[in-house]
Amino acid sequence: MSAAPVEWSEHPTEHRRSKTLLEMADDIMDQMPGYRVEIIGGQILVTPPPDGAHARALTKLMRPFIASGLDEEETNVLQAVGLWLPEENKGFAVPDLAVVDGDFEEHLVKRNCYDPVCFRLVLEVTSSNRTTDLRIKDSVYAEAKIPVYVIVDRQHQRLHVLTDPAGGEYASHRVHAPGEIAQLPDSIGAKVTLDVAEILEAGRPKQAP
């Protein structure tokens, strides 16, 4: 969702100015702990805390990346690290999972967000924000030239692998169903395969007894 503009003044009697998006995002983070706040395309996006199955899927997803050696000196596997977006999108995103260069901390831009140049892959597991992950972030990540974007669509039980960003979109978009093994590009730094059924099953909420 997007936040409505508000006004701010250090002294009520003085001329007021509108808050910047970054200031409004800070206010929302203070008022709604646990919510993910991002600024994409001039809008503030606020996502409520995900369910436990979302976290379980992320844990399952991290294992093949770590087993392949991507969480060593040359690269790191990180959850919820800030990605500073190019000027046309005016803000930052917080992907669920990312593979970044080992020297990513040298690419800090501001507000705990890092330059896209050090990102090799970003990954999102859908929650209430499915439309954002599938129809907004794909172009945003492509414009930032993130080489690989993976989406785990829990609602439709599919795993998407988007590669080859050019002109604000991904030239390749492969959709994998349960029973398939998704092979990720070697460009991320290692050979990584994802068991689609295993990941989607991990992300499925279990019925209460």
Secondary structure as UniProt FT lines:
FT   STRAND          7..8
FT   TURN            12..13
FT   STRAND          17..18
FT   HELIX           21..31
FT   TURN            33..34
FT   STRAND          36..40
FT   TURN            41..42
FT   STRAND          43..47
FT   HELIX           52..67
FT   TURN            68..71
FT   STRAND          75..79
FT   STRAND          82..84
FT   HELIX           87..89
FT   STRAND          92..93
FT   STRAND          97..101
FT   TURN            102..103
FT   HELIX           104..107
FT   STRAND          108..110
FT   TURN            111..112
FT   STRAND          113..114
FT   HELIX           116..118
FT   STRAND          119..125
FT   TURN            128..129
FT   HELIX           130..131
FT   HELIX           132..136
FT   HELIX           137..143
FT   TURN            144..145
FT   STRAND          148..153
FT   TURN            154..157
FT   STRAND          158..166
FT   TURN            167..168
FT   STRAND          169..176
FT   TURN            178..179
FT   STRAND          181..183
FT   HELIX           186..188
FT   STRAND          193..195
FT   HELIX           196..202
//
